Amino acid sequence: MNTVQSLFSETGITDSTRMLHTPGDFAKKNLLYVQEVGKLKSLQPHKARRENLDSFLFMGVLEGEGSIEIKGRSYKLKEGDCAFINCADQYMHESSEEKPWRLMWVHFNGITAKAYYELFHEKNDQCCIFRPERLQEAERFIESLMEYQKGKDLESELESGSILVRLVNFCLMSVMRRESPEQEEEMKCCAGIREYVNENYKEQDLMGRLSEKYGQEEGELNAVFLRVYGIELQDYILNRRFTVAKELLRFTIKPIRDIVEESGIRNGDLFRQLFKEGEGMSAEEYRMKWAQWIK
């Protein structure tokens, strides 16, 4: 694989330290992998445009100011700001003349890179720019990645892949933690609902009880729970009951007919369907494979 074109490739106008990497077959097929990582100081303002690169870019402003234009939309960046960009899109970067920026960056790709980017973009209101609370944490990731690129072996790629996962999680958590007062209220409400479900999963018509308890229609509860936890409330209830059923199969000798009732599932056909779809086997087979008391 050819090395990706650098975001910052102009000579004479930046002072940079960068490490380029060509991933091995295992990394390309299974990991997030580095294409280029480094730090730079802008020596003079300039514009550079890029598009159609098979790469994703994280960058953070360590000092100074500048701007980025992504698909025709311009953003001002200052010290502490970051960007997470799909390099297939057209984008442009420019340092400030009065306050030249110092940047850190990593170009990366891999089997899950696009999925991480799309989730970030969704959680960040379709925007590529964000401001984390602790930029130093991201800087440590970049410095570690630079160090590992000195090695040209599988161990270095495994370590780099692990760090890149932590970096993209850092990006995601940075935007997911910014709650408005309304979001904070939703999170508080959903935390109470989740606790109630965890303790009262056996109750019949649990959705109806929760709807009455919280004064919202069942559809509204599903939608709010989905926004906060990424799963509809009715599915969370079913998952909780299914987990209890598996626990009872593994750690008790209770008959399966009793477990169907005690787990709150209360429907033999649904019980069998959950094990077939969720575990790829029957409840009896699950118990034989996992129950320590049988062995």
Backbone as CSV, one residue per row, in Angstrom:
resi,resn,N_x,N_y,N_z,CA_x,CA_y,CA_z,C_x,C_y,C_z
1,MET,0.849,-1.199,0.000,0.000,0.000,0.000,0.879,1.241,0.000
2,ASN,0.568,2.212,-0.847,1.340,3.441,-0.868,1.060,4.276,0.356
3,THR,2.064,5.014,0.812,1.873,5.898,1.951,0.894,7.002,1.588
4,VAL,-0.008,7.334,2.481,-1.012,8.355,2.217,-0.349,9.715,2.032
5,GLN,-0.929,10.539,1.153,-0.437,11.894,0.984,-0.608,12.657,2.281
6,SER,0.414,13.353,2.708,0.366,14.042,3.995,-0.551,15.247,3.949
7,LEU,-1.235,15.487,5.029,-2.025,16.712,5.170,-1.111,17.916,5.167
8,PHE,0.065,17.785,5.722,1.013,18.890,5.854,2.309,18.524,5.119
9,SER,2.331,18.650,3.804,3.453,18.176,3.011,4.308,19.297,2.438
10,GLU,3.947,20.557,2.643,4.673,21.659,2.036,5.989,21.891,2.769
11,THR,7.064,21.999,2.026,8.377,22.229,2.614,8.649,23.724,2.688
12,GLY,9.430,24.133,3.699,9.828,25.529,3.818,8.847,26.408,4.555
13,ILE,7.645,25.901,4.817,6.668,26.731,5.518,6.184,26.075,6.797
14,THR,6.651,24.872,7.076,6.375,24.223,8.352,7.640,23.556,8.863
15,ASP,7.741,23.498,10.166,8.811,22.757,10.829,8.139,21.569,11.502
16,SER,8.396,20.357,11.002,7.612,19.216,11.463,8.488,18.021,11.785
17,THR,7.941,17.187,12.681,8.467,15.853,12.957,7.354,14.877,12.655
18,ARG,7.591,13.973,11.727,6.530,13.072,11.304,7.074,11.675,11.102
19,MET,6.204,10.711,11.293,6.551,9.308,11.098,5.527,8.721,10.130
20,LEU,5.996,8.153,9.026,5.132,7.488,8.054,5.196,5.985,8.265
21,HIS,4.104,5.322,7.922,4.046,3.875,8.159,3.275,3.193,7.040
22,THR,3.782,2.071,6.579,3.077,1.208,5.639,2.639,-0.038,6.395
23,PRO,1.350,-0.237,6.591,0.884,-1.346,7.447,1.091,-2.704,6.800
24,GLY,1.262,-3.714,7.651,1.329,-5.086,7.179,-0.052,-5.637,6.898
25,ASP,-0.101,-6.836,6.345,-1.378,-7.439,5.944,-2.321,-7.627,7.123
26,PHE,-1.800,-8.095,8.267,-2.676,-8.318,9.426,-3.295,-7.009,9.884
27,ALA,-2.493,-5.945,9.963,-3.014,-4.648,10.400,-4.061,-4.125,9.434
28,LYS,-3.810,-4.246,8.134,-4.763,-3.734,7.146,-6.101,-4.472,7.220
29,LYS,-6.060,-5.753,7.542,-7.284,-6.548,7.544,-8.022,-6.519,8.882
30,ASN,-7.313,-6.207,9.982,-7.911,-6.419,11.303,-7.817,-5.258,12.283
31,LEU,-6.964,-4.264,12.054,-6.697,-3.239,13.058,-6.970,-1.840,12.530
32,LEU,-7.036,-0.882,13.444,-6.792,0.498,13.070,-5.285,0.651,12.954
33,TYR,-4.822,1.342,11.923,-3.380,1.443,11.706,-2.983,2.867,11.308
34,VAL,-1.769,3.224,11.665,-1.209,4.542,11.380,-0.768,4.617,9.922
35,GLN,-1.060,5.724,9.281,-0.501,6.028,7.970,0.586,7.104,8.101
36,GLU,0.297,8.106,8.932,1.282,9.146,9.222,0.921,9.796,10.547
37,VAL,1.902,10.103,11.364,1.657,10.735,12.652,2.780,11.722,12.920
38,GLY,2.455,12.846,13.554,3.513,13.808,13.826,3.039,15.063,14.518
39,LYS,3.984,16.009,14.629,3.742,17.344,15.156,4.411,18.349,14.231
40,LEU,3.873,19.579,14.203,4.485,20.610,13.367,4.267,21.990,13.952
41,LYS,5.091,22.908,13.526,4.946,24.333,13.812,4.865,25.061,12.481
42,SER,3.812,25.857,12.272,3.668,26.627,11.039,4.633,27.808,11.052
43,LEU,5.404,27.958,9.971,6.374,29.046,9.875,5.802,30.261,9.160
44,GLN,4.808,30.049,8.311,4.135,31.149,7.623,2.767,30.667,7.162
45,PRO,1.802,31.577,7.075,0.450,31.161,6.689,0.418,30.686,5.243
46,HIS,-0.387,29.680,4.982,-0.550,29.170,3.635,-1.844,28.361,3.594
47,LYS,-2.327,28.126,2.381,-3.521,27.318,2.195,-3.147,26.032,1.462
48,ALA,-3.736,24.939,1.878,-3.535,23.663,1.195,-4.859,22.919,1.170
49,ARG,-5.207,22.410,0.000,-6.475,21.693,-0.152,-6.207,20.222,-0.429
50,ARG,-7.058,19.365,0.119,-6.947,17.936,-0.080,-8.350,17.360,-0.285
51,GLU,-8.439,16.246,-0.981,-9.690,15.503,-1.109,-9.401,14.126,-1.682
52,ASN,-10.365,13.235,-1.531,-10.286,11.880,-2.079,-9.101,11.085,-1.539
53,LEU,-8.725,11.324,-0.287,-7.696,10.516,0.348,-8.361,9.378,1.121
54,ASP,-7.850,8.182,0.993,-8.387,7.022,1.714,-7.773,7.028,3.111
55,SER,-8.277,7.913,3.945,-7.678,8.128,5.261,-8.647,8.893,6.146
56,PHE,-8.441,8.772,7.458,-9.140,9.589,8.445,-8.077,10.349,9.235
57,LEU,-8.436,11.551,9.657,-7.461,12.433,10.286,-7.963,12.923,11.636
58,PHE,-7.134,12.760,12.660,-7.323,13.477,13.914,-6.225,14.513,13.997
59,MET,-6.598,15.744,14.362,-5.609,16.792,14.593,-6.028,17.642,15.773
60,GLY,-5.046,18.174,16.495,-5.314,19.028,17.636,-4.389,20.230,17.608
61,VAL,-4.920,21.381,18.024,-4.150,22.627,18.037,-3.494,22.771,19.413
62,LEU,-2.175,22.680,19.447,-1.419,22.789,20.692,-1.131,24.231,21.060
63,GLU,-0.921,25.062,20.058,-0.707,26.501,20.255,-1.224,27.239,19.034
64,GLY,-1.508,28.548,19.194,-1.845,29.400,18.062,-3.266,29.218,17.569
65,GLU,-3.477,29.673,16.333,-4.811,29.669,15.747,-4.730,29.343,14.262
66,GLY,-5.876,29.030,13.691,-5.965,28.774,12.264,-7.391,28.471,11.873
67,SER,-7.570,27.926,10.695,-8.918,27.610,10.234,-8.881,26.348,9.381
68,ILE,-10.030,25.679,9.339,-10.226,24.519,8.483,-11.535,24.709,7.731
69,GLU,-11.517,24.411,6.447,-12.732,24.426,5.641,-13.017,23.007,5.199
70,ILE,-14.214,22.508,5.515,-14.595,21.141,5.194,-15.874,21.172,4.366
71,LYS,-15.785,20.685,3.151,-16.940,20.671,2.233,-17.602,22.051,2.156
72,GLY,-16.769,23.087,2.068,-17.264,24.446,1.888,-17.649,25.181,3.150
73,ARG,-17.577,24.516,4.308,-17.926,25.161,5.570,-16.656,25.443,6.364
74,SER,-16.511,26.679,6.833,-15.273,27.125,7.474,-15.409,27.117,8.999
75,TYR,-14.330,26.715,9.679,-14.283,26.676,11.132,-12.992,27.345,11.610
76,LYS,-13.108,28.195,12.617,-11.940,28.779,13.264,-11.490,27.865,14.395
77,LEU,-10.194,27.614,14.461,-9.646,26.762,15.511,-8.606,27.530,16.305
78,LYS,-8.597,27.310,17.612,-7.597,27.918,18.483,-7.034,26.847,19.404
79,GLU,-6.075,27.236,20.220,-5.428,26.282,21.114,-6.463,25.484,21.911
80,GLY,-6.338,24.180,21.866,-7.267,23.305,22.575,-8.337,22.691,21.704
81,ASP,-8.519,23.210,20.480,-9.524,22.663,19.570,-8.964,21.466,18.813
82,CYS,-9.870,20.571,18.394,-9.493,19.375,17.649,-10.428,19.180,16.465
83,ALA,-10.002,18.339,15.537,-10.829,17.976,14.388,-10.687,16.493,14.121
84,PHE,-11.775,15.887,13.665,-11.796,14.478,13.254,-12.421,14.484,11.868
85,ILE,-11.639,14.183,10.846,-12.030,14.428,9.458,-11.961,13.150,8.634
86,ASN,-12.951,12.970,7.778,-12.898,11.955,6.733,-12.188,12.577,5.539
87,CYS,-11.007,12.096,5.229,-10.178,12.734,4.205,-10.652,12.460,2.788
88,ALA,-11.712,11.662,2.633,-12.330,11.538,1.321,-13.049,12.829,0.950
89,ASP,-13.464,13.604,1.961,-14.122,14.891,1.728,-13.095,15.959,1.373
90,GLN,-13.539,16.966,0.659,-12.648,18.087,0.347,-12.476,18.958,1.579
91,TYR,-11.234,19.289,1.907,-10.981,20.160,3.055,-9.733,20.995,2.810
92,MET,-9.641,22.090,3.541,-8.530,23.027,3.424,-8.115,23.457,4.809
93,HIS,-6.826,23.687,5.026,-6.342,24.171,6.318,-5.458,25.394,6.105
94,GLU,-5.448,26.281,7.092,-4.622,27.493,7.012,-4.287,27.968,8.416
95,SER,-3.016,28.232,8.673,-2.582,28.777,9.952,-2.795,30.288,9.986
96,SER,-2.995,30.827,11.184,-3.086,32.275,11.368,-1.719,32.907,11.158
97,GLU,-1.704,34.104,10.593,-0.443,34.827,10.418,0.008,35.440,11.732
98,GLU,-0.936,35.966,12.512,-0.595,36.621,13.774,-0.220,35.601,14.849
99,LYS,-0.919,34.468,14.864,-0.669,33.438,15.867,-0.514,32.090,15.163
100,PRO,0.646,31.838,14.561,0.845,30.574,13.844,0.602,29.379,14.762
101,TRP,-0.022,28.380,14.228,-0.355,27.259,15.093,0.726,26.189,15.153
102,ARG,0.691,25.448,16.250,1.488,24.242,16.414,0.494,23.102,16.574
103,LEU,0.666,22.084,15.767,-0.333,21.022,15.667,0.256,19.657,15.984
104,MET,-0.631,18.754,16.349,-0.334,17.323,16.366,-1.374,16.661,15.474
105,TRP,-1.009,15.551,14.855,-1.969,14.895,13.977,-1.620,13.433,13.787
106,VAL,-2.612,12.682,13.352,-2.391,11.321,12.884,-3.378,11.023,11.762
107,HIS,-2.841,10.583,10.638,-3.631,9.966,9.581,-3.729,8.485,9.908
108,PHE,-4.925,7.922,9.851,-5.074,6.505,10.138,-6.206,5.921,9.306
109,ASN,-6.278,4.609,9.305,-7.347,3.916,8.602,-7.523,2.552,9.259
110,GLY,-8.365,1.720,8.693,-8.565,0.405,9.261,-9.999,-0.052,9.154
111,ILE,-10.220,-1.273,9.574,-11.492,-1.949,9.349,-12.670,-1.243,10.018
112,THR,-12.451,-0.583,11.165,-13.553,0.075,11.877,-13.468,1.602,11.827
113,ALA,-12.518,2.139,11.066,-12.295,3.589,11.072,-13.533,4.364,10.623
114,LYS,-14.163,3.915,9.553,-15.331,4.630,9.027,-16.489,4.598,10.017
115,ALA,-16.684,3.442,10.665,-17.775,3.330,11.637,-17.555,4.272,12.816
116,TYR,-16.310,4.355,13.299,-15.999,5.294,14.379,-16.282,6.727,13.938
117,TYR,-15.840,7.066,12.732,-16.046,8.433,12.245,-17.534,8.759,12.132
118,GLU,-18.315,7.847,11.575,-19.744,8.111,11.389,-20.454,8.275,12.724
119,LEU,-20.075,7.465,13.720,-20.683,7.609,15.041,-20.286,8.942,15.669
120,PHE,-19.013,9.314,15.553,-18.569,10.615,16.055,-19.348,11.743,15.384
121,HIS,-19.466,11.681,14.063,-20.142,12.739,13.313,-21.590,12.871,13.757
122,GLU,-22.240,11.725,13.993,-23.631,11.734,14.459,-23.737,12.365,15.843
123,LYS,-22.850,11.972,16.764,-22.911,12.482,18.130,-22.483,13.945,18.225
124,ASN,-21.739,14.428,17.220,-21.247,15.806,17.247,-22.063,16.715,16.338
125,ASP,-23.333,16.356,16.128,-24.247,17.179,15.328,-23.720,17.431,13.928
126,GLN,-23.186,16.374,13.304,-22.694,16.423,11.927,-21.544,17.421,11.746
127,CYS,-20.778,17.626,12.796,-19.648,18.559,12.753,-18.356,17.790,13.034
128,CYS,-17.261,18.240,12.422,-15.961,17.574,12.584,-15.103,18.204,13.673
129,ILE,-15.503,19.354,14.202,-14.690,20.105,15.150,-15.222,19.891,16.571
130,PHE,-14.313,19.751,17.534,-14.724,19.617,18.927,-13.606,20.126,19.835
131,ARG,-13.969,20.323,21.085,-13.012,20.855,22.069,-13.040,19.953,23.304
132,PRO,-12.053,19.088,23.463,-12.034,18.174,24.613,-11.625,18.884,25.890
133,GLU,-11.934,18.266,27.015,-11.538,18.833,28.297,-10.043,18.680,28.551
134,ARG,-9.454,17.581,28.081,-8.048,17.288,28.387,-7.294,17.002,27.097
135,LEU,-6.803,18.051,26.449,-6.041,17.882,25.223,-4.742,17.127,25.479
136,GLN,-4.198,17.247,26.693,-2.932,16.574,27.014,-3.053,15.060,26.864
137,GLU,-4.247,14.528,27.107,-4.450,13.088,26.964,-4.262,12.667,25.514
138,ALA,-4.822,13.439,24.586,-4.648,13.150,23.166,-3.192,13.321,22.752
139,GLU,-2.517,14.313,23.317,-1.108,14.522,22.973,-0.265,13.315,23.392
140,ARG,-0.585,12.712,24.527,0.145,11.520,24.949,-0.085,10.368,23.967
141,PHE,-1.310,10.253,23.440,-1.584,9.226,22.438,-0.715,9.448,21.193
142,ILE,-0.652,10.696,20.735,0.127,11.018,19.537,1.606,10.713,19.769
143,GLU,2.135,11.106,20.909,3.550,10.854,21.202,3.844,9.356,21.275
144,SER,2.916,8.589,21.841,3.104,7.140,21.893,3.080,6.540,20.494
145,LEU,2.176,7.023,19.661,2.112,6.532,18.286,3.397,6.847,17.532
146,MET,3.936,8.035,17.737,5.191,8.390,17.084,6.310,7.447,17.518
147,GLU,6.328,7.108,18.787,7.368,6.221,19.296,7.225,4.820,18.697
148,TYR,5.996,4.329,18.616,5.801,2.971,18.118,6.073,2.844,16.620
149,GLN,6.025,3.957,15.874,6.312,3.862,14.443,7.789,3.616,14.170
150,LYS,8.622,3.731,15.200,10.034,3.400,15.024,10.221,1.895,14.859
151,GLY,9.278,1.125,15.379,9.302,-0.323,15.187,8.557,-0.688,13.928
152,LYS,9.050,-1.669,13.217,8.413,-2.087,11.957,7.958,-3.545,12.056
153,ASP,7.304,-3.858,13.174,6.915,-5.246,13.394,5.466,-5.318,13.845
154,LEU,4.963,-6.541,13.963,3.566,-6.754,14.325,3.275,-6.237,15.721
155,GLU,4.213,-6.398,16.649,3.984,-5.912,18.006,3.719,-4.413,18.017
156,SER,4.492,-3.655,17.247,4.298,-2.199,17.167,2.933,-1.863,16.576
157,GLU,2.499,-2.639,15.586,1.198,-2.379,14.973,0.058,-2.726,15.930
158,LEU,0.229,-3.778,16.715,-0.786,-4.112,17.708,-0.901,-3.015,18.762
159,GLU,0.235,-2.522,19.232,0.224,-1.439,20.220,-0.372,-0.172,19.615
160,SER,-0.004,0.135,18.382,-0.538,1.326,17.717,-2.036,1.213,17.515
161,GLY,-2.503,0.015,17.138,-3.939,-0.185,16.963,-4.704,0.042,18.244
162,SER,-4.138,-0.425,19.364,-4.778,-0.223,20.663,-4.845,1.257,21.012
163,ILE,-3.778,1.987,20.747,-3.756,3.420,21.050,-4.742,4.174,20.174
164,LEU,-4.838,3.791,18.908,-5.788,4.470,18.019,-7.230,4.249,18.474
165,VAL,-7.545,3.065,18.975,-8.886,2.835,19.525,-9.128,3.758,20.709
166,ARG,-8.134,3.909,21.562,-8.284,4.817,22.706,-8.430,6.266,22.236
167,LEU,-7.745,6.620,21.160,-7.846,7.983,20.639,-9.235,8.259,20.073
168,VAL,-9.779,7.349,19.272,-11.104,7.608,18.711,-12.172,7.543,19.808
169,ASN,-11.966,6.693,20.825,-12.880,6.713,21.970,-12.799,8.047,22.708
170,PHE,-11.605,8.593,22.797,-11.413,9.919,23.389,-12.229,10.961,22.619
171,CYS,-12.186,10.898,21.299,-12.970,11.832,20.482,-14.464,11.660,20.747
172,LEU,-14.915,10.417,20.769,-16.338,10.149,20.997,-16.793,10.612,22.374
173,MET,-16.028,10.247,23.407,-16.417,10.619,24.763,-16.391,12.125,24.960
174,SER,-15.509,12.806,24.257,-15.427,14.265,24.380,-16.706,14.935,23.915
175,VAL,-17.323,14.406,22.845,-18.543,15.043,22.339,-19.784,14.492,23.031
176,MET,-19.730,13.261,23.546,-20.901,12.690,24.207,-21.095,13.247,25.608
177,ARG,-20.046,13.815,26.206,-20.154,14.344,27.564,-20.678,15.772,27.614
178,ARG,-20.871,16.398,26.466,-21.360,17.772,26.467,-22.880,17.774,26.468
179,GLU,-23.450,17.840,27.629,-24.906,17.777,27.721,-25.507,19.148,27.996
180,SER,-26.617,19.416,27.342,-27.421,20.584,27.656,-28.236,20.270,28.903
181,PRO,-28.858,21.281,29.519,-29.728,21.000,30.676,-30.812,19.984,30.348
182,GLU,-31.353,20.043,29.129,-32.378,19.086,28.742,-31.801,17.675,28.656
183,GLN,-30.575,17.559,28.110,-29.937,16.248,28.003,-29.589,15.687,29.378
184,GLU,-29.155,16.567,30.268,-28.847,16.126,31.631,-30.091,15.579,32.317
185,GLU,-31.226,16.219,32.085,-32.479,15.751,32.670,-32.871,14.402,32.074
186,GLU,-32.675,14.249,30.752,-32.967,12.978,30.108,-32.083,11.871,30.670
187,MET,-30.800,12.156,30.858,-29.874,11.156,31.379,-30.250,10.758,32.807
188,LYS,-30.641,11.728,33.614,-31.057,11.435,34.978,-32.306,10.565,34.981
189,CYS,-33.238,10.898,34.121,-34.477,10.124,34.021,-34.175,8.694,33.581
190,CYS,-33.338,8.540,32.542,-33.046,7.215,32.014,-32.239,6.381,32.997
191,ALA,-31.381,7.025,33.787,-30.636,6.287,34.813,-31.600,5.688,35.832
192,GLY,-32.635,6.451,36.188,-33.643,5.943,37.107,-34.441,4.802,36.493
193,ILE,-34.764,4.945,35.214,-35.503,3.887,34.526,-34.672,2.614,34.461
194,ARG,-33.400,2.755,34.115,-32.540,1.583,34.010,-32.413,0.868,35.351
195,GLU,-32.263,1.634,36.424,-32.166,1.037,37.751,-33.454,0.307,38.108
196,TYR,-34.583,0.908,37.768,-35.880,0.280,38.056,-36.019,-1.042,37.289
197,VAL,-35.628,-1.027,36.012,-35.715,-2.246,35.200,-34.809,-3.332,35.764
198,ASN,-33.595,-2.955,36.145,-32.651,-3.945,36.666,-33.177,-4.637,37.917
199,GLU,-33.960,-3.924,38.705,-34.464,-4.487,39.963,-35.848,-5.122,39.812
200,ASN,-36.620,-4.701,38.803,-38.013,-5.143,38.697,-38.320,-5.786,37.350
201,TYR,-37.332,-6.437,36.754,-37.484,-7.033,35.424,-38.577,-8.094,35.369
202,LYS,-38.934,-8.685,36.506,-39.943,-9.746,36.509,-41.354,-9.210,36.313
203,GLU,-41.565,-7.945,36.591,-42.918,-7.399,36.554,-43.540,-7.535,35.172
204,GLN,-44.826,-7.870,35.142,-45.557,-7.897,33.887,-45.913,-6.477,33.483
205,ASP,-46.070,-6.273,32.179,-46.396,-4.949,31.623,-45.459,-3.878,32.183
206,LEU,-44.169,-4.168,32.145,-43.194,-3.244,32.717,-43.173,-1.914,31.969
207,MET,-43.343,-1.958,30.656,-43.389,-0.708,29.886,-44.561,0.157,30.343
208,GLY,-45.721,-0.470,30.572,-46.884,0.292,31.024,-46.660,0.893,32.391
209,ARG,-46.040,0.137,33.293,-45.755,0.654,34.633,-44.789,1.845,34.568
210,LEU,-43.772,1.728,33.728,-42.802,2.821,33.600,-43.438,4.045,32.952
211,SER,-44.321,3.812,31.993,-45.027,4.921,31.351,-45.857,5.690,32.380
212,GLU,-46.525,4.950,33.251,-47.323,5.595,34.295,-46.427,6.279,35.325
213,LYS,-45.345,5.624,35.694,-44.446,6.153,36.730,-43.795,7.459,36.291
214,TYR,-43.406,7.550,35.002,-42.670,8.721,34.514,-43.532,9.679,33.691
215,GLY,-44.821,9.355,33.548,-45.733,10.274,32.883,-45.436,10.493,31.419
216,GLN,-44.940,9.459,30.730,-44.653,9.558,29.303,-45.224,8.352,28.577
217,GLU,-45.572,8.577,27.301,-46.043,7.465,26.485,-44.909,6.470,26.267
218,GLU,-45.275,5.221,26.005,-44.263,4.190,25.821,-43.327,4.524,24.661
219,GLY,-43.866,5.070,23.589,-43.032,5.456,22.445,-42.025,6.530,22.814
220,GLU,-42.442,7.469,23.658,-41.534,8.517,24.102,-40.422,7.947,24.973
221,LEU,-40.775,7.000,25.849,-39.756,6.373,26.694,-38.735,5.618,25.842
222,ASN,-39.221,4.914,24.838,-38.305,4.215,23.934,-37.349,5.188,23.259
223,ALA,-37.879,6.316,22.777,-37.067,7.286,22.044,-36.019,7.937,22.955
224,VAL,-36.414,8.321,24.160,-35.479,8.958,25.093,-34.388,7.981,25.501
225,PHE,-34.777,6.754,25.817,-33.801,5.742,26.220,-32.820,5.448,25.092
226,LEU,-33.314,5.451,23.860,-32.456,5.225,22.697,-31.439,6.347,22.548
227,ARG,-31.875,7.590,22.757,-30.948,8.722,22.643,-29.837,8.640,23.683
228,VAL,-30.175,8.210,24.878,-29.194,8.205,25.962,-28.300,6.975,25.919
229,TYR,-28.887,5.794,25.693,-28.121,4.553,25.822,-27.923,3.804,24.510
230,GLY,-28.521,4.284,23.422,-28.319,3.624,22.139,-29.132,2.362,21.951
231,ILE,-30.130,2.136,22.797,-31.010,0.978,22.689,-32.394,1.387,23.171
232,GLU,-33.435,0.911,22.496,-34.785,1.224,22.944,-35.067,0.550,24.278
233,LEU,-35.926,1.180,25.074,-36.219,0.664,26.412,-36.806,-0.737,26.352
234,GLN,-37.714,-0.996,25.425,-38.320,-2.321,25.352,-37.276,-3.389,25.048
235,ASP,-36.262,-3.043,24.248,-35.190,-3.994,23.961,-34.279,-4.169,25.166
236,TYR,-34.074,-3.088,25.920,-33.259,-3.200,27.130,-33.928,-4.126,28.143
237,ILE,-35.234,-3.996,28.287,-35.973,-4.870,29.211,-35.816,-6.330,28.796
238,LEU,-35.981,-6.600,27.504,-35.860,-7.967,27.020,-34.430,-8.494,27.207
239,ASN,-33.430,-7.644,26.945,-32.042,-8.046,27.149,-31.758,-8.365,28.613
240,ARG,-32.322,-7.561,29.505,-32.131,-7.800,30.937,-32.723,-9.154,31.325
241,ARG,-33.913,-9.450,30.834,-34.551,-10.726,31.149,-33.761,-11.901,30.551
242,PHE,-33.255,-11.713,29.356,-32.466,-12.766,28.712,-31.175,-13.028,29.486
243,THR,-30.542,-11.964,29.966,-29.330,-12.121,30.770,-29.629,-12.887,32.057
244,VAL,-30.751,-12.557,32.705,-31.143,-13.278,33.922,-31.367,-14.754,33.612
245,ALA,-32.013,-15.036,32.488,-32.252,-16.432,32.106,-30.931,-17.187,31.962
246,LYS,-29.936,-16.564,31.350,-28.632,-17.219,31.186,-27.957,-17.424,32.536
247,GLU,-28.092,-16.457,33.425,-27.513,-16.608,34.765,-28.153,-17.780,35.510
248,LEU,-29.471,-17.899,35.411,-30.170,-18.992,36.094,-29.798,-20.348,35.512
249,LEU,-29.596,-20.404,34.202,-29.178,-21.649,33.576,-27.774,-22.058,34.028
250,ARG,-26.909,-21.088,34.167,-25.521,-21.396,34.510,-25.321,-21.694,35.992
251,PHE,-26.018,-20.980,36.839,-25.667,-21.015,38.260,-26.730,-21.646,39.166
252,THR,-27.807,-22.177,38.574,-28.812,-22.886,39.376,-29.173,-24.196,38.678
253,ILE,-29.894,-25.034,39.392,-30.372,-26.289,38.800,-31.880,-26.231,38.556
254,LYS,-32.424,-25.026,38.507,-33.866,-24.868,38.304,-34.273,-25.375,36.927
255,PRO,-35.424,-25.994,36.826,-35.917,-26.453,35.521,-36.127,-25.275,34.570
256,ILE,-35.998,-25.542,33.293,-36.123,-24.475,32.293,-37.511,-23.847,32.328
257,ARG,-38.549,-24.642,32.583,-39.901,-24.067,32.637,-40.006,-23.015,33.747
258,ASP,-39.292,-23.232,34.869,-39.296,-22.243,35.944,-38.486,-21.005,35.562
259,ILE,-37.404,-21.224,34.845,-36.553,-20.098,34.434,-37.288,-19.190,33.453
260,VAL,-38.102,-19.777,32.581,-38.910,-18.976,31.653,-39.751,-17.976,32.422
261,GLU,-40.338,-18.406,33.542,-41.181,-17.530,34.347,-40.350,-16.589,35.205
262,GLU,-39.331,-17.135,35.873,-38.558,-16.345,36.834,-37.742,-15.236,36.165
263,SER,-37.375,-15.448,34.935,-36.615,-14.419,34.216,-37.491,-13.262,33.765
264,GLY,-38.793,-13.455,33.805,-39.710,-12.424,33.336,-40.084,-12.565,31.882
265,ILE,-39.501,-13.546,31.165,-39.812,-13.718,29.742,-41.219,-14.266,29.560
266,ARG,-41.563,-15.303,30.333,-42.932,-15.838,30.437,-43.537,-16.303,29.110
267,ASN,-42.719,-16.605,28.148,-43.230,-17.074,26.861,-42.222,-18.085,26.316
268,GLY,-42.646,-19.353,26.252,-41.728,-20.403,25.844,-41.195,-20.221,24.441
269,ASP,-42.057,-19.799,23.520,-41.611,-19.603,22.137,-40.580,-18.469,22.058
270,LEU,-40.850,-17.366,22.759,-39.896,-16.248,22.771,-38.590,-16.666,23.430
271,PHE,-38.690,-17.444,24.506,-37.503,-17.937,25.209,-36.611,-18.733,24.256
272,ARG,-37.199,-19.643,23.501,-36.430,-20.453,22.548,-35.849,-19.594,21.429
273,GLN,-36.631,-18.609,20.981,-36.154,-17.722,19.919,-34.952,-16.898,20.376
274,LEU,-34.994,-16.415,21.611,-33.892,-15.612,22.132,-32.592,-16.416,22.168
275,PHE,-32.675,-17.668,22.576,-31.457,-18.480,22.633,-30.972,-18.857,21.236
276,LYS,-31.882,-19.110,20.337,-31.485,-19.452,18.980,-30.801,-18.278,18.303
277,GLU,-31.383,-17.067,18.450,-30.828,-15.894,17.779,-29.657,-15.283,18.545
278,GLY,-29.720,-15.321,19.880,-28.688,-14.663,20.676,-27.468,-15.505,20.949
279,GLU,-27.658,-16.841,21.063,-26.536,-17.718,21.403,-26.273,-18.794,20.346
280,GLY,-27.184,-18.927,19.383,-26.995,-19.917,18.340,-27.187,-21.342,18.807
281,MET,-27.946,-21.520,19.881,-28.177,-22.853,20.443,-29.422,-22.815,21.314
282,SER,-29.854,-23.983,21.735,-31.006,-24.055,22.635,-30.577,-23.736,24.061
283,ALA,-31.557,-23.496,24.924,-31.254,-23.242,26.329,-30.596,-24.463,26.967
284,GLU,-31.041,-25.658,26.591,-30.447,-26.883,27.126,-28.977,-26.996,26.729
285,GLU,-28.686,-26.671,25.467,-27.291,-26.719,25.004,-26.449,-25.661,25.695
286,TYR,-27.041,-24.480,25.900,-26.326,-23.416,26.603,-25.954,-23.879,28.011
287,ARG,-26.885,-24.488,28.705,-26.613,-24.967,30.063,-25.508,-26.025,30.051
288,MET,-25.528,-26.929,29.117,-24.511,-27.978,29.054,-23.123,-27.399,28.801
289,LYS,-23.052,-26.341,28.007,-21.755,-25.754,27.677,-21.206,-24.882,28.802
290,TRP,-22.086,-24.197,29.525,-21.628,-23.150,30.446,-21.780,-23.480,31.927
291,ALA,-22.661,-24.363,32.279,-22.940,-24.589,33.711,-21.822,-25.399,34.352
292,GLN,-21.143,-24.788,35.308,-20.030,-25.456,35.974,-20.490,-26.657,36.801
293,TRP,-21.681,-26.587,37.355,-22.144,-27.686,38.207,-22.383,-28.962,37.422
294,ILE,-22.622,-28.845,36.115,-22.783,-30.034,35.295,-21.441,-30.733,35.113
295,LYS,-20.391,-29.948,34.914,-19.064,-30.515,34.734,-18.501,-31.074,36.016
